Amino acid sequence: MKKKISTLPFQGTAEQEAKLMQVIEENKHDKSNLMVVMQKAQDIYGYLPIEVQEMISEGMEVPMEKIYGVATFYAQFSLSPKGKYNISVCLGTACYVKGSGDIFDKLSERLGIGADECTADGKFSLTACRCIGACGLAPVLTVNEDVYGRLTVDDVDDILAKYAD
């Protein structure tokens, strides 16, 4: 599955950039630390937008192609921001056969976003995941740390309403 690149404008702060530059400075002489730098960058920003990848590329003197390749190869890296509420729908076998695909589609329709995207207001992001180990509750979704099971498409609006600040 191809990772989505964010279409939201980058909103990094000077404080975040200073933290990243410190990490780069501490690691720039050892190219084998690229993954460590990328992980710390994602911890700082919450994801790896192109602007952050460029800072890493320049600071570590590593080609952008390599950084982008690592970011898109490893599932731990995200190229798009996560919303305040990250909704993850299990599409593992048990959940899928019980309708999680339809639940995902309804969430996508209601939020106006697709997989690995974030709403323009930064409130919700939507991801698909594989088995989360709650097959007895299938179909299952999580909103941050909250788990919802035995769902139907009709539950979507009620779940979203709980997070309407």
C-alpha positions as CSV (number, residue, x, y, z in Angstrom):
1,M,0.0,0.0,0.0
2,K,1.5,3.3,-1.1
3,K,1.9,5.9,1.6
4,K,0.0,9.1,1.2
5,I,1.8,12.4,1.3
6,S,0.1,15.2,3.2
7,T,-1.6,18.0,1.3
8,L,-1.9,20.0,4.5
9,P,0.6,23.0,4.8
10,F,3.6,22.3,7.0
11,Q,3.3,24.0,10.3
12,G,6.6,23.3,12.1
13,T,7.8,25.7,14.8
14,A,11.2,27.2,15.5
15,E,11.4,25.1,18.7
16,Q,10.8,21.9,16.7
17,E,13.4,22.9,14.2
18,A,15.9,23.6,16.9
19,K,15.3,20.2,18.5
20,L,15.7,18.5,15.1
21,M,18.9,20.4,14.4
22,Q,20.4,19.3,17.7
23,V,19.5,15.6,16.9
24,I,21.1,16.0,13.4
25,E,24.2,17.7,14.9
26,E,24.7,14.8,17.3
27,N,24.4,12.2,14.6
28,K,25.6,13.8,11.4
29,H,29.0,12.2,11.4
30,D,27.6,8.6,11.4
31,K,25.3,7.9,8.5
32,S,24.3,4.6,10.1
33,N,22.3,6.7,12.5
34,L,19.9,7.9,9.8
35,M,17.0,5.8,11.1
36,V,17.6,7.1,14.6
37,V,17.4,10.7,13.3
38,M,14.3,10.0,11.3
39,Q,12.6,8.3,14.3
40,K,13.5,11.3,16.5
41,A,12.3,13.7,13.8
42,Q,8.9,11.9,13.7
43,D,8.7,12.1,17.5
44,I,9.3,15.8,17.3
45,Y,6.9,16.6,14.4
46,G,4.5,13.6,14.6
47,Y,5.2,12.7,11.0
48,L,7.9,13.2,8.3
49,P,6.8,16.0,5.9
50,I,9.0,16.8,2.9
51,E,10.4,19.9,4.7
52,V,11.7,17.7,7.6
53,Q,13.1,15.2,5.2
54,E,15.0,18.0,3.4
55,M,16.4,19.2,6.8
56,I,17.6,15.7,7.5
57,S,19.0,15.3,4.0
58,E,21.0,18.6,4.2
59,G,22.2,18.1,7.8
60,M,23.2,14.4,7.4
61,E,24.4,14.9,3.9
62,V,22.3,12.0,2.7
63,P,20.4,12.1,-0.6
64,M,16.7,12.9,-0.4
65,E,16.0,9.7,-2.4
66,K,17.5,7.6,0.4
67,I,15.5,9.4,3.1
68,Y,12.3,9.1,1.1
69,G,13.0,5.4,0.4
70,V,13.5,4.7,4.1
71,A,10.4,6.7,5.1
72,T,8.2,4.9,2.6
73,F,9.6,1.4,3.2
74,Y,9.2,1.2,6.9
75,A,5.6,1.1,8.3
76,Q,6.7,3.1,11.4
77,F,7.1,6.3,9.4
78,S,4.2,8.5,8.3
79,L,4.3,11.1,5.6
80,S,1.1,12.7,6.7
81,P,0.1,14.1,10.1
82,K,-2.1,12.4,12.6
83,G,-5.2,14.2,13.8
84,K,-6.0,14.9,17.4
85,Y,-8.1,11.8,17.1
86,N,-6.5,9.0,15.1
87,I,-9.2,6.5,14.0
88,S,-7.8,3.1,13.1
89,V,-10.1,0.6,11.6
90,C,-9.1,-3.1,11.7
91,L,-9.2,-4.7,8.3
92,G,-7.9,-8.1,9.4
93,T,-9.8,-11.1,8.3
94,A,-12.2,-11.5,11.2
95,C,-13.1,-7.8,11.2
96,Y,-13.3,-7.6,7.4
97,V,-15.8,-10.5,7.0
98,K,-18.0,-8.8,9.6
99,G,-18.1,-5.5,7.8
100,S,-15.1,-3.4,8.8
101,G,-14.6,-2.4,5.1
102,D,-18.0,-0.8,5.1
103,I,-17.3,1.0,8.4
104,F,-14.0,2.3,7.0
105,D,-15.9,3.6,3.9
106,K,-18.5,5.3,6.0
107,L,-15.8,7.0,8.1
108,S,-14.0,8.1,5.0
109,E,-17.3,9.5,3.6
110,R,-18.2,11.3,6.8
111,L,-14.7,12.8,7.4
112,G,-14.1,13.6,3.7
113,I,-10.7,11.9,3.9
114,G,-9.1,8.6,2.7
115,A,-6.7,6.2,4.3
116,D,-3.7,7.9,5.9
117,E,-5.1,11.3,5.6
118,C,-6.0,14.0,8.1
119,T,-8.9,16.4,8.1
120,A,-8.1,20.0,7.2
121,D,-8.8,21.1,10.8
122,G,-6.3,18.5,12.1
123,K,-9.1,16.9,14.3
124,F,-9.3,13.4,12.7
125,S,-7.0,11.1,10.8
126,L,-8.0,7.8,9.4
127,T,-5.9,4.7,9.0
128,A,-6.5,1.1,8.2
129,C,-4.7,-1.5,10.2
130,R,-4.4,-5.3,10.3
131,C,-5.4,-7.5,13.3
132,I,-5.2,-5.7,16.6
133,G,-5.9,-8.9,18.6
134,A,-9.6,-8.2,19.4
135,C,-11.1,-10.7,17.0
136,G,-13.8,-11.7,19.5
137,L,-15.1,-8.1,19.3
138,A,-15.0,-7.9,15.5
139,P,-15.4,-5.6,13.7
140,V,-13.2,-3.2,15.8
141,L,-11.8,0.3,15.5
142,T,-9.8,2.5,17.8
143,V,-9.8,6.2,18.4
144,N,-6.5,6.9,20.0
145,E,-6.6,4.5,22.9
146,D,-10.3,3.9,23.0
147,V,-11.5,0.6,21.5
148,Y,-14.9,0.1,19.9
149,G,-16.1,-3.4,19.0
150,R,-19.1,-5.3,17.6
151,L,-19.7,-2.3,15.3
152,T,-22.1,-1.7,12.5
153,V,-22.1,1.1,10.0
154,D,-24.9,2.7,12.0
155,D,-22.4,3.2,14.9
156,V,-20.1,5.6,13.0
157,D,-22.0,8.8,13.6
158,D,-22.4,8.1,17.3
159,I,-18.6,7.4,17.7
160,L,-17.7,10.6,15.8
161,A,-20.1,12.6,17.9
162,K,-18.2,11.6,21.1
163,Y,-15.2,13.5,19.8
164,A,-16.9,16.6,18.7
165,D,-15.2,19.1,20.9
